[in-house]
Each structure stands twice: as C-alpha cells, then as structure tokens.
C-alpha cells in the first residue's frame, strides 16, 4: 500500500511541475514580465 501511495504522490508532483513549467514557458514567450 505504501508503494502505491508514494507513486500517486509522485504523479501529483510531476503534474504540478509540468503545469508550472508550462506556465513559465508561456510567460517567457510573452516576454517574461510576470516573473
């Protein structure tokens, strides 16, 4: 059970990182003013 929980947490982390990276890339495309 512990392994499944860790795997789920890792997937959530990956999704969050992916969303953040996509937002960051979009911001850079617009000129990076938001960061």
N, C-alpha and C positions, 0 to 999 in steps of 0.2 A: 504493500500500500504506500509506503514511504516513497518508493521509486516513482510511482505514478504521480504523486503529489509534486515531487521535485520536477518531473517532466512538464507538468502543467504550468508550474511557476516559470520554468524556463521559456515555455512557449509564450506566456504572457509578457515576459521581459523582452523577448525577441520582437513581439508585435509592437510593444511600446517603443522600442528602439527604432524599429522600422518607420513607425509613424513620425517620430521625432526627426529622423534623418530625412524623410520625405519633406517635412515642413521646412527643415533647414535648407534643403536643396532648392525648394521653391522660393524661399526668401533670398537665397543667393542669386537666383535667376532674376529676381526683381531689383537687385542692386544691393541687397544685404542691409537695408536701412533698419529693419526690425531688431537686428541682433547687435 
